[in-house]
Every structure is written in C-alpha cells, then in structure tokens.
Amino acid sequence: MSNRITSDPTICHGKPCIRGLRYPVESVLEWMASGMPIEEILADHADLERDDILAALAYAARLANVNRVEPLTALNSWLMLSCRGSLPGG
C-alpha cells in the first residue's frame, strides 16, 4: 500500500487518511464520485497533491478487489446472526 495512505487512531478516529493529514480517504473518494475534478480538489485543498488523490483511488481499488461475491439472502443473514449469538435466544 502507498505510504500516502496512513491510519492513526489519533487522527480522524483511525480512518485511513492522506499522509497523516485530516483528509480521510472516504472524503476524497466522495469528492471524486460527485464529479469534482482532481484540479478542483487540489485548488480547494492546497496541502493535497495529485499523487494523494491517485493513492486514494488505488486504495479504494484494492479494497474493492474481491475474488468472489455471494448474494446475501435472508437465510445467510439469519445464519450469520445466529452464529454471532445476535438472535434472541441465540
């Protein structure tokens, strides 16, 4: 993982952030998802760099990389809850 993405329990409750700054990766991704261009993000947040934005995108891509996706059914939900002891009487 890029050294631009850090996690520190004393900064933003330990959420992954950009270079230890108070910019959570999720905020950067939300800005991008809303259609905000990289240039505008950088203009609005002078302490961010282009590579910070690209690192946030790479971080999200890595998290989204899964080998298998299974649909969650009512039975699967019930089984997961019952295994955790979260159901009444469980």
C-alpha positions in Angstrom: 0.0 0.0 0.0 1.1 3.5 -0.7 2.8 5.4 2.1 0.5 8.3 1.3 -2.4 6.4 3.0 -2.0 6.3 6.7 -4.1 5.2 9.7 -3.5 6.7 13.1 -6.0 6.3 16.0 -5.4 9.9 17.0 -6.4 11.3 13.5 -9.9 11.0 12.3 -10.7 8.1 14.6 -8.2 5.9 12.9 -9.8 6.1 9.4 -7.4 5.8 6.5 -6.2 9.3 5.7 -3.9 11.1 3.3 -0.4 11.4 4.7 -1.5 11.7 8.3 -3.5 14.9 7.4 -7.1 15.2 8.4 -8.3 14.2 4.9 -10.0 10.8 5.2 -9.7 8.7 2.0 -13.5 8.4 2.0 -13.9 12.2 1.7 -11.5 12.3 -1.3 -13.5 9.4 -2.9 -16.8 11.2 -2.2 -15.5 14.3 -3.9 -14.4 12.3 -6.9 -17.7 10.4 -7.0 -19.6 13.6 -7.0 -17.8 14.6 -10.2 -15.3 17.0 -8.7 -12.2 17.2 -10.9 -8.8 16.5 -9.4 -7.7 20.0 -10.3 -10.6 21.5 -8.3 -9.9 19.3 -5.3 -6.2 20.4 -5.4 -7.3 24.1 -5.7 -9.6 23.8 -2.7 -7.1 21.8 -0.6 -3.6 23.3 -1.1 -1.9 20.7 1.1 -3.1 17.8 -1.1 -1.1 16.6 -4.1 -2.1 14.9 -7.3 -0.4 11.7 -6.1 -2.5 11.8 -2.9 -5.7 11.6 -5.0 -4.3 8.8 -7.1 -3.3 6.9 -3.9 -6.8 7.2 -2.6 -8.2 5.8 -5.8 -5.6 3.0 -5.7 -6.6 2.3 -2.1 -10.3 2.0 -3.0 -9.5 -0.2 -5.9 -7.5 -2.6 -3.7 -10.4 -2.7 -1.2 -12.9 -3.5 -4.0 -10.7 -6.3 -5.3 -12.5 -9.4 -4.2 -12.3 -12.9 -5.6 -15.9 -13.9 -5.1 -19.2 -12.1 -4.3 -22.1 -14.0 -2.9 -25.6 -12.6 -2.7 -26.8 -12.1 0.8 -30.1 -14.0 1.3 -32.4 -13.9 4.3 -31.1 -17.4 5.3 -27.5 -16.3 5.1 -28.3 -13.2 7.2 -30.1 -15.4 9.8 -27.2 -17.9 9.9 -24.6 -15.1 10.3 -26.6 -13.5 13.2 -27.2 -16.8 14.9 -23.5 -17.8 14.7 -22.7 -14.5 16.4 -25.3 -15.0 19.1 -27.2 -11.9 18.0 -30.6 -13.5 17.6 -33.0 -13.6 20.6 -32.4 -16.8 22.4 -29.2 -17.4 20.4 
